[in-house]
């Protein structure tokens, strides 16, 4: 509540000073996106018809993000606010309250078939607390390209509702981008098929790849749960190391949004080499090669294959 009040106070100051957002109407539909994956979808659908603000930028962690006064100012004057939903953005309720926005808050995961979070299978206290805060379902639905196409469809619908005059453009752009996603999904499936089933167990930092596992057949284990804001217990780490050794995991990876220390410790204990960096909850900067959703998928699958099969 205190954080919300501080945001609201700062927002009033920014609006009184004239932060420049009032001119956004001349720049097109004013869209605010919660994080980079959604922003990339929005760019592909909206093109030059939208003016886009991204709250959590490249390599940022939406699980632990603290909104700034400028974020509240952007949300306050937005025409559309695009979010993941499924409790992915823990900061969202207080940001929306502080901004007093009248814009629709569009949850892009609406229509996906959610999968239960990994914590459903555990009884320990930390997992229970995380489940209560983040919900019973894994929020990383965008890690399935099939679901990404649902996100895109929801964006097209949201933009058409907010900007009827440009609806045909949004529909055309959405269809063209969906075709690119279809092609990318075929490439991902072919790449997974080239990996022997006995080598498909992978270790990552947190449970971000459940939908990828469900859709494409790789198996993922992680020391941390669906959110990075709760640390793995010593007992969890010991159990994971035991399982890695028993199941003969093929590779271990760090993620762009997490501290690599824990993964490096597990790699040392299990004699696995760290196979590279995966992009999970955020896209990269352009220099890092995963600054679009499609590039992220290509990067991750190429990183999997190189670590498991060599080359």
N, C-alpha and C positions, 0 to 999 in steps of 0.2 A: 504493500500500500504506500509506504514511504517513497519507494522508487517511482511509483506511478505519479505521485504528487510532484516529485522533483521534475519528472519529464514534462508534466503538464505546465508547471511554472516556466520552465525553460522554453516550452513551445509558445506560450503566450508572448514571451519576450521576442522570440524570433519572428513571429507573425507581425508584431507591432513594429518591428524594425524593417519589415519588408524583406523577406529572405529571397525574393526573386521567383518564388514558385507561382505567383499569380500570372506570369507570362507563359506558363507551360501550355495553356489552352491553344496558343498560337503554334505550338510545336507538335500538336497531335494529342491523341488520347494519353492522359497521364496515368501511367502504370507503375505500381510499386510491386516489386518481387522480393520474397523473403530471402532467397539465396541464389547462387549462381546457376545451378542446374535449371531452375525455373526461369531465370532470366534468359538463358539460351533458348529455351522453348519459346518464350515470349517474343524474342527478337526474330525468330524464324517465322512466326505467325504474323507479327505486327509490322515488321519491316520499318519503313520510314513513316508509317502512320501513327506510331506511338512514341512517346517520350518516357524512357524507362529509368527507374531508380532501383538499385539493388541494395538491400539492407546488409546482408552478410556477404562480403566480397570473396575473391579468390583465396583458396586455402583456409577460409574461415570456418569456424565450428559453430553451427547454429544451435547445437545443444546447450552451449554455455555462453552464448552471445548476450551482451548487455546493450540494449538499444541506447542510442544517443539522442539528444534533443533534435538534431537535424532529421533523424529518422521519423520522429513524431511529426515534425513539420511536413515532411514529404507525404506521410500517410494522411495527414489532415486534409490535404488538397487533392488527393488522388481521385481518379475516376474509377479505377479498379485496383484492388489489392489481391495479388496472387500468392497463395501459400500452399504448402504441402498438405497440412492437416495430419491426422493420426498422432497428434501431440508431438510432432517433430520440432516445432518452434515453441519452446517453453516460454520465450519472452513475449509471445504474441498478445496474450490477453491484456497485460498491463500497457503494452504499446498502443493497442487499439483504444483502450480506455483513456489513456493520456491524450491521444490525438483527437478524440471525439469525432472521428471521421464518419462521414455519411456514405462512403464508398462501400460497395459490396466486398465482403471478404470471401474470396473464391477458393475453396479447398479442392485442389487439383487431383487429390487421391480419390475423390468421390467417383464411385463406379468400379474401382479395382476390387479384386478379391483379396482382402487383407489376410495375412498369415499371423498366427500367434507369435508373440515374442518368445525368445529362447528361455526367458525367465519363468515361463509357465511350467517348466520341467524341474524347477529348483524350489527349495523351501527356505533357503537361508535369508536372513533379515535384509541384507543389502538388496537382493533381488526383489523382495517384496516391496521395499520402499520405492525402488525404481519403477516397478509395475504400477504402483499407485500414482506416481507422478506422470509417467509417460504413457499409461494406458496398457491394455492387454495385448495390443497388436504392434507388430514391427512397423515403424513408419517409413522405412527406406524402400517404398514401393517403386520408386524411379529406377532402382537397379535392375529391374526387368524392362526390356525394351518394349515388350507387349504392353506393360503398364504406362510407359512413357507415351505411347500413342494415345492412351486414354487421357493423359494429362494434356496433350496437344488438342485433343477434341474439346476438352473442357475450356481451354483457353480460347479456342475459336468461338465457342458458344458465349463466353463472357465478353469477348470483344464485340461480337455481333450485337449483343444486348445493349452494350454501352455506346456503341458507335454504329448505328444501323446503316449510315451512308456508305461505310467502307466494308460492309459485311462480305460482299463478294470477293474483295481482295483478301480478307482474312481466310475465307474458305479455300481460295486458290492456293495461298501460301501454306496453309495447314495441310492440304492434300499433297503438295510437292514435298514438304518436309517429311510427312508420313511415309512417302515412297522411299526417301533416303533412310529412314529408320528401318523399313522393311529390308532393304539391302544390307544394312549394318547387322541386323539380327541374323540374317542368313550367314554372314561372315562369322559371327560369334559362334553359331551352332556348328559350323564347319570346323572352326578352330578347336572347340571342345571335343568334337568327334575324333580329332587327331591325337588326343591325350588318352593313353590307356586308362581304363577304369580303375586299375590298381594304383594309379598315381594321381588321383583326383582329390586327395585330402590336402587342404591348404589352411595355413594359420595366418590370421590377420589380427589387427589391434582390437577392434570391437565388432559387435554383431551388426555389420552394415550390409552384408551380402546374402541375407536370407532369401530374398526374392530372386537373386541371380542363381543361387543354389537350386531353388524350387523350379526355375524355368529351364536351366541349362545343364544341370547335372554335376557341377563341381560341388564338393562338400567343404564347408568352412567351419573352423573352430576359432574362438577368440577368448582372451582372458577377461575382457570387459563386455558388458551387456550392450543393449541397443543404444544406450546413451553414454557419451564420454564423461558425463559429470559424476559418475560413480566409479570408484576404483575397485579393481579386483582384490579379493581377500587373499591372504597367503595360502589358505586351504584351497581356494579356487585355482591358484597358480600351480600348486603341487599336483592337484588332480588333472589339470590340463597337461602338464609335462608328462605325467604317467600315461595319459591317453595318447599323446603324440607318439611316445615310444612304442606303445602297444599297437597302435594302428598304422605306424610307419608313415607319418605325414611326409609329403614330397617337398614342400616348400613353405617358407615363412616370410611374411611381408610386413613392412611398416605402412602406415597411412599418412597422407599429406596433412591431416588435421590433428594427429596425435603425437605425443612425445614418444620417440622411438626407444626410450630406455628400457621399458618393460619387454618389448619384443626382442631387443638385443640380449636381455638377460635370459629369456626363454630359449633363444637361438643357441646361446652358449651352453645351457644345460642339456639341450637335446642334440647338439652337434649339427644343427641345420644352419646353412648359410642364408643370410637375409637376401632374398631374391630381388629386392628393389622396392620402390614406393608405389602404392596403389592410390588412386583417387576415388574416394568413397562418398563423402557428404558434401564435397565442394569441388568445383573445377579449379584448374590451375591458372597461373598467369600465362600469357601467350608464349613466353620463352620456355616454359616447362613442357609444352606439347600436349596439354589436355585442357585447353581453354574452351572447348565446346563439348557438348554431351557425346556426340559421335566420336570425337577425338579421345575422350575419356574411355569410352568402351574399347576402342582400338588399342589404346595404351595399356589398359588393364589386361586384355586378353593376350597381347604380345608379351607382356611382363610375365603372365602365368606360364605361357609356353616356353619362353626362354629359360625360366628358372627350373621348370620341370623336365623339359626335353633337351635343354642345352642349345647351343647355336647362337 
